[in-house]
Amino acid sequence: MKVAIVGASGAVGQEFLRVLDERNFPLDELLLFGSERSAGKKYTFRGKEYEVKLLQHNDDFKGVDYAFVSAGAGTSKEFAGTITKHGAVMIDNSSAFRMEPDVPLVVPECNAEDALVRPRGIIANPNCTTIMMVVVLKPIEALSHITRIHVASYQSASGAGAQAMAELQQQYKELVEGKPVTVKKFAYQLAYNVIPQVDVFTDNGYTKEEMKMFNETRKILHSDVRCSAMCVRISSLRSHSEAVWIETEKPLSVEQVQAAIAAAPGVTLQDDPATQTYPMPLFTGGKDDVYVGRVRKDLANENGITLWLSGDQIKKGAALNAVQIAEYLIAQGR
C-alpha cells in the first residue's frame, strides 16, 4: 500500500500523519508533497523520517494507491490529473470538486457507498461544518425525513489553518503585553471577539461557507432538505460547534432523537442538563466523534428538534473523514 499526502506541512496534513498512525492504516510506503515553501521539511512517521517533496507535474504518483490532498482548491484543480493519471484515488479536502456531478462527496457514516463510483478517480471530502452536522442528522433522518435546517456555527481559529491558530495565540499575548495586535488571517482581531463571517460573501448575502452547508448537505444525504446557515468565527483555538434547529415531516420525541444519536456511528451523546453535561470545544479537540447535547423540542415548531454539537474539525471534519473513506474502499477491495 503506497500513500501520498499533498499539503503535508499544513494543519490538516499534519493531522493526516497522526490519524494514519493512530488507526494503524496499512501502508508500506509514504510520500509527502508540498509547495516550494514546504519542500525539504522533514517529518517522522512510525519511527522513520520523511522529507517533503515539491509537488510537480511528473510521475511521482506512479504506484500510489491513495492520495490525501489538502493544499487548497487551486492546487487540487491544477494537479488532479497528475495525481490520478496512474490510478491513484485522490481524496480531496478542498472545495474544488465537491459539487461536481461526477465526483462523490462522502461522509462514511452517511453515504460510504457513493465512494465506489468515482469516474475521475476523485472523491471529495466535504466542508468540516457539513461533515459534523450530517453525521448527527443521518440517524434522525432515519426516523423521519428532515425538511428544513437552521444552523449557527461557532468555528474556531483552526478552521483557517495553522497560521490562524498561531495568530490567535499571538494576539492574546500582544494584548496582555500592551502591544499592537497583529491582524492578517481574518478581517478583524479575533481575540476577545467573534466575527460573523467565514469565507467570502456571495450575491445572496450568505457566505460561501454557509452555501456549502446548504448544497453539500443535500448531496451527501441525497435529500431535498433546505439548510439556512449563519457561520461565525469565534476565539477558541480548536474544534467547531453548531447550534442546529431541525424540522422533520412528523414530530419526534426528545427520547427518540437521543436514542438514535446514542446508537449512531461516529457520534457520542453527552446530554444531561441536571449535571451541566454538554459538549464543548475545550474537551472535543483531538477526539474522533462528534459530540451532541442540549437535545430538546423546538418551542417555535411542533415538528422541530434543536440540539448542540461540537467536534474537532481538523480531525473528523477533515483528516479522519478522508482516512475513513480510504479504509472503506480497502474493506470493499475497491
N, C-alpha and C positions, 0 to 999 in steps of 0.2 A: 504494500500500500504506500503510494507516494502522494504526499500532501504539500500544497503550497499555501502560503499566507501572503497576500498582497496588501501592503499598508501595515507591515509588521511592527513599526515603531509607534503607531498611534494607540490611543486608549483601547480601541476595540481589538486591534492587532495583538496587543499585549494580553488582552483577555482571552483571545483565541488560544494562546500558548498555555495559559492557566487551565482553561476548560478542557483542552485536549489531554493535558496531563491528569487532571482530576478524574476524568472519565475513562482513563486508560484507553484512549482511542487507538485502534490498531493500525499504527503507521510504522513503516520501516524506513522511509526517507522523508525528510522535511526540507523544504525550500522557503526562504524568506525573501520577499521583494519589497522595495520601497523607492522613494524619489531620490533625486541627487542629494538631497539634504540627509536622507536616512541611510543611503548606501554606505557600506563599510561598518556600520554599527554591529555589535556582536551581542547575542543573547544566548543564555544557557537553557537548554530544554532536555530534561531527563539525563542530566549529567554531561551533556555534550554541548559544545559551543558551536553556534551557527552565525554566519555573517550575512547581513542583509545585502542582497544583490540589487543592482539598478534594474528597474523594470524597463525592458526594451522590447521592440518588435523583432523577436528572433525565435529560436526553437527551444528556449529554456523550459517550456511547459510540456515538452515531449515526455510521455510516460507518466505524467501527473494524473492521478485519479480524481482528486477533489481540490479545487482552488477556492479558498475562503478569501473574499475580496472586500476590503473596507478602506478604500482610498478616495472616495468621492465619486459623484456621478460622472464628471468629465473623464476621469481616468477609466472608469468602468466602460463607458461608451467607446473610448478610444482603443482600449486593449481587449475588449471582449473577444474579438476574432482571433487575436494572438493567443489568448488563454485557452480557448476552446478548440482550436483547429486540429489538435492531435487527440481529441476525445475527452479532455478533462471536463468534469462537471463544475461549472462556475456557480458558486453560491454567493450571490452579490448582496452586500449590505447597504448599498446606496439606493437612491430613488430612481436610478436611471431606467430600469426596466419593469418596475412594479406594476404598472398599468398596461403594459404591452399584452395584447391578447394571446400571443404565443409564448409567453413566459409565465410559468406558475408562480403564484405568490403564496408562500406556505408557512403555516404555523402547525407543527406536527400534531399537537393536541386537537387541532380543529379540522385540518384537511390534508393530512400527510400524503394521501394517495394522489393528490394533484401533482406531486413532485415526480411521479412516474412518467408523465407526458411532458417532455421538455425538448421540443423540436430544435431549439437553438443551442441546446446544451447549457442553458442558463436557468437557474432558479433564483427568484428574488426573495430576500429577507424583508419582511415588512418594516414599517416605521416602528420605533420602540414603543410609543404610546399605544399604537394599534395592537401590537403583539400582546401587551399586558392586558388590554381590555378584552380582546376576543377570547383569550384563554378562559376568562371568567364568564363571558357571555355564552360560550358554547354549551355548558351544561344547563343554562337557563333556557336557551333556545330549544333544547330537547324537551323541556316541559311545556312551553308554549312559544309560538313564533313571536320574536321581538320585532315590533313595527317601528319603534322610534327610540332614539337615544339622545339624551343631552349629557354632555360631559365637560367638566372643567379639569384641566390637568395642572399639576404643580410640579414643574420639571426642574431638576437640579442642574447645577453648572456642568456636570459631567456629560450631559446630553450634547454639549457643544465641543466636547473633546478634552484632551489632557491639558491643553494650554488654557482653556477656560477654567478648569479646576484650579490650576496654578494661579491664575489671575484673581480668582475669588479669595484664595488664601492670602495672596499678596495685598489685596485691598483691605482686608481686615487688619493685617499687620501695619499697613500705612496709616489707617485710621487711628489705631492705638498709639502710633508714634507721632501723630500730628503732621504727617507728610501729605503732599498732594496724591490723590488717588489715581492709579493707573486704570484707564478705560480703553480697551482695544477690542475685546471679543464681543461685547454687547453694546447696544445703543446707549446704555446708561450704566452707572455704577450698580452692581448687583448686591454688594454687601449692604446689609440692613435695608434691603429693598425687594420689591417684586416688580417684574416687567411684564405687562400684558401683551407680549409679542414674542412668538417663537417662529422663526423663519420670516420671509418677506410677505407683504400683503398682496392679495390678488384683487381683481376688479370688483368682486362682490363684498369686499370688506373683511373677508376671512383670510387668515394667513395660509401659506402652503402647508404648514404643519396641520392646521385644522382641516383643510381639504383632504389631506392624506387620510385622516381618520374617517372621513365620510366615504371616500372612494375605496380605500383598502379594506375596510370592514365588510363592505358589500361583496367584494371579490373573494375574500377568504371564506366567508360564511355562505357564499352562493345565495345571497339574500337581497331583497328589495328594501331592507331596513334603511332608515334615514337617520343620520347622525349629525347633530349640531354641536360643535366643539368650541371651547374657549381655552386656548393653550397659554399658560403663564409660566414664566421663568422665575424660580424662587432661589433663595440664597443657601439652600442645602447643597452639600458637596456631591453626594451620590445617591441614586435611587429616585425614581419618579413616583408620584402618587396621582390618583384621579378620584374625583367625586363623580359618580355615574347615576343618572336617572334613566330607568328603563321602562318602556311601555310594552306590554305583551297583549296578544289577542284575547286571552282570557285571564282573569285575575289569578294571581298566585299568592300563596301564604308565605310569610317570612320563613316558617319552618320548612316548607317545600324547597325554597331557594337555598337556605342554609344547608340542607341535607344534600342537595345536588352539588353545591360548591364543595362541600367537605369530601364528597366521593370522587370528584373530578381529578384527572391527572394534571400535574403542574400547578395546582392551586392548594393553598392552606387557609382554612377558615380560622380566623383569630378574632372572635366576636363575643365579648362578654361585657356589656356596659356596666354591670354591677361591680366589676373589678377593674374598670377602666382599661380593658384589654381590647386593643385595636392595632392595626399595622401602622408603622411609622418608618420613614426613610432611615432614621438613625439605626434601626435594627434590621432592615431588609437588605442592606448593602452586602454583597457577597453571597447572597442566598440564591438558590435555583428557582424556587417557586415564586408565584405572585400571591401575595397575602391579602385577604379580604376581611373586612369588618364593617360595623355600623349598618348591617342589613336591616331594612325597615320598610314599611309600607309608605308609599308616596302620598302625603296628605292632599296633594293637588290633583291626583289622578287615581281613580279607583282600580285601574289596571296597571298601576305603577309600583315599581320597587326601586329603592335607591340604596346605594352601597358605596363604600370607600375601599380603594385598593392601593397597594404600594408594592413596588418591586424594583429590582436592580436592572436598570435599562441597559447597562453595558453588558450585563450577563444575559438574563433571559431576553431582554429587549434587543440583543444583537448577537453576541458570540455564541451563547449557549443554544439559541434557537437554530442558528446555522449548523452547528455541530450535530444537533438532534436530527436535522434534515439528512445529513450525511449518514448518521447512524441508521436511520430508517431505510435509506437506499441500500446500505450494506446488508441489512437484515433481509431485504427483498431481493438481494442479488442483482440489483439494478444500478 
